[in-house]
Amino acid sequence: MSNKYSKIVIAFITILLINYIGSKVYKRIDLTSDHRYTLSSPSKAIIKNIEDIITIKVYLQGDFPAEFKRLQIETKQFLEELNTQNKNIHFRFINPTNTTQELINKGLEPSRLQVQEKGKLSEIIIFPWAVVSSKNKTENVPLLKDIFSNSQEEQLESSIQNLEYAFINAIYKLISKKSKKIAIIKGNGELNDIYIADFLRKLNEYYFLAPFTLDSVAKQPQKTLKQISEFDLAIIAKPTKKFTEEEKYTLDQFIMNGGKTLWLIDNVQAELDSLMQTGETLAYPRDLGLTDLFFNYGIRINTDLIQDLYASEIPLVTGNIGNKTQFSQFQWKFFPLLNSPNNHPINNNIEAVNVKFATSIDTLKNTIQKTILLQSSEFSKPIGTPSIISLKSIAQKPNPSEYNIGKKPIAVLLEGKFKSAYNGRIKPFKINKPKEIGSTSKMIVVSDGDIIANEILKGKPLELGVNKWTNQRYGNKEFLLNAVNYLLDDNGLINIRSKVIEINFLNKQKAFKETTKWQLINIMFPLLILTFFGLLFNYLRRKKYQ
């Protein structure tokens, strides 16, 4: 009898010991093929640096349809993983039913969603938001990614895929301190601030920004070069006036000293506004004086215009009803939607990028590594300039056989040790120790200046990449933000953003048709298994004790 009790005590102590060890030691094994539940190395590095308490409130508590339940579950599992990595991360799910107006006042807009259940369509309102806070700083995190898609399944897949980036990006902004500085080049007819306001607002969350005018190089070239050398990146957004040799040499030496550049260049003069006024416009080459600079670095921006059958739309007046002007949307082949080769963290997993009157780029042979980031579709063709562009072409049916030139590069990344464009040439001004061969650097050249331009409505800038007429969203902001992150070596956030997860959704129509069949299987199959094992156990027991 004492032996029997000792076994019970040992078993009880063993169970307690296992529970204690389980509470202290946590190990999670991710067996998914896409490593969905494994945090990327950049995420772990950011989380490791958290020293203060971070509180996350998630407004996804309540009853949801199966698809949105999945978003809720995936969000919870991800936050549990963050908590295991750093105990300073606390989270809780909140039912927003009683706080809807308070959330709206904070800018957390609800989403109206169409849900199909049992063959019927219904509408639900949810608040797919999380609020991440630490000390006196707060970041709102949208959990339902706002993309232009034909189905909610695609939207949910994109949202689940975006969870890691959304939360880690918010945490990064709470705990990190700005260090890198970006110069927004002015003085050569670049875009006005209101047209780049949305992107600059986004950049300002991560970096220091300052306008930098190259005009002063005419009187104080050495001082201007010294001042621009204090920046890590220069953004040149759609210049329209020719660069002087002194200005070009300043930028050239900035690059030679390791400075990064983002060139957004319109090499052809063509604007939609003038086209709308008269119905046609002359497109002609624009001389910015940068040809020799780019040629030396290893590319050539052509003076053609790309037409693409895969393009966005423009609004045209089609009539009047009463005093109201009626607009309709028409595809405009000069506004290509650019494909991403998905061959680099900058362009991986982004929506189509919309450009306007873009030209093609040729890559030249030299020692610089070149990566094509954006290109036109296979159904595109270049037209030479000068040429007349007319709105009447919209009514003409395109001949597919003419649009077979193939993909044309629009955005190119260049990396390596650049050779000075003034190597072996007379220098525009003297500086101490000019560099003929530069330090390792990077630059991105896009043959469209409007890629960074947000639209204007009632004098206020709209979000970059959003068409104000159709509300369709493009990947302009994500592409440019990735580009800046990469140029400034902030590769962690890019790699998190480009993580791909495969989500398998239920076939609703098939599930609705086969509801009775699967209900019977789910009820009868477990009962049959229990009956089988019950009979087997009874048979073996009888045989043993006969």
Secondary structure, DSSP 8 states (H G I E B T S, - for coil): -HHHHHHHHHHHHHHHHHHHHHHH--------TT-TTS--HHHHHHHHT--S-EEEEE---S---HHHHHHHHHHHHHHHHHHHH-TTEEEEE--GGGGHHHHHHTT---EEEEEEETTEEEEEEE--EEEEEETTEEEEEESS-----S-HHHHHHHHHHTHHHHHHHHHHHHH-----EEEEEESSS---GGGSHHHHHHHTTTSEEEEEEGGGGGT-HHHHHHHHTT-SEEEEE---S---HHHHHHHHHHHHTT-EEEEE---EE--HHHHHHHSEEEEEE---S-HHHHHHHTEEE-S-EEEESSEEEEEEEEEEETTEEEEEEEEEEEEEEEB----STTTTT---EE-SS---EEE--SSSEEEEEEE--SSEEEE-SSEEEEGGGGGS---GGGS-S---EEEEEEEEEEE-TTTTS--SS--SS--SEEEEEEEEEES-GGGG---EETTEE--TTB-TTT--B-SHHHHHHHHHHHHTT-HHHHHHHT---------HHHHHHTHHHHHHHHHHHHHHHHHHHHHHHHHHHHHHH-
